[in-house]
Amino acid sequence: MNVFDDSRITAIGLLVETYTGLSARFAAQFEAHGLSAVEFEVLMRLARSPGHQLRMTDLAAQTSLSTSGVTRVVDRMERDGLLTRRACPSDRRSSYAVVTAAGRKRLDETLPGHLELIEQWFTGQLDPMALCGLLDALRKVRDAVHPGAVAGSAGGLEHATEEATEPAR
């Protein structure tokens, strides 16, 4: 067997090509609403978290950002009025990033078009059984390579597993 024909190379190549294609489509739509892809991800993580907030360290664990990267993004988003910081009552060294009303409004304006793109280019390409299988497989791989991805979320891994039956994610 030729090493270039290895199915592992094909699998990762397809994943990267799919992610790149979807990211490009999403980025243009986010820009139309004055958001970067990272800012959208931060707003979504916070909006889907209990109390619409996460400790900064949990936000870093759930995103592709380092702790210092999250600080820079939150600083910028705070200046833009989309987020605010709140001190952690139980740990003076920690703080929470919290979505503001303006941040929620921006998400409300952005989400309808984003959901249309997801349906058109991702979930709508798969029948319900295939989508469920893909979500299960992606969660399994995600949990192996990025175990902190659900840090600070309600229910942790149990919550993530329950979402497997919700196809529009």
Salt bridges, closest charged atoms under 4 A:
ASP6 OD2 - ARG8 NH2 2.55
GLU39 OE2 - ARG76 NE 3.00
ASP58 OD2 - ARG55 NE 3.24
ASP75 OD1 - ARG85 NH2 2.73
GLU78 OE1 - ARG85 NH1 2.78
ASP91 OD1 - ARG93 NE 3.16
ASP108 OD1 - ARG104 NE 3.28
GLU109 OE2 - LYS105 NZ 2.65
ASP143 OD1 - ARG142 NE 2.68
GLU163 OE2 - ARG48 NH2 3.23
GLU163 OE1 - ARG139 NH2 3.92
GLU163 OE2 - HIS159 NE2 2.94
GLU166 OE1 - ARG169 NH2 1.84
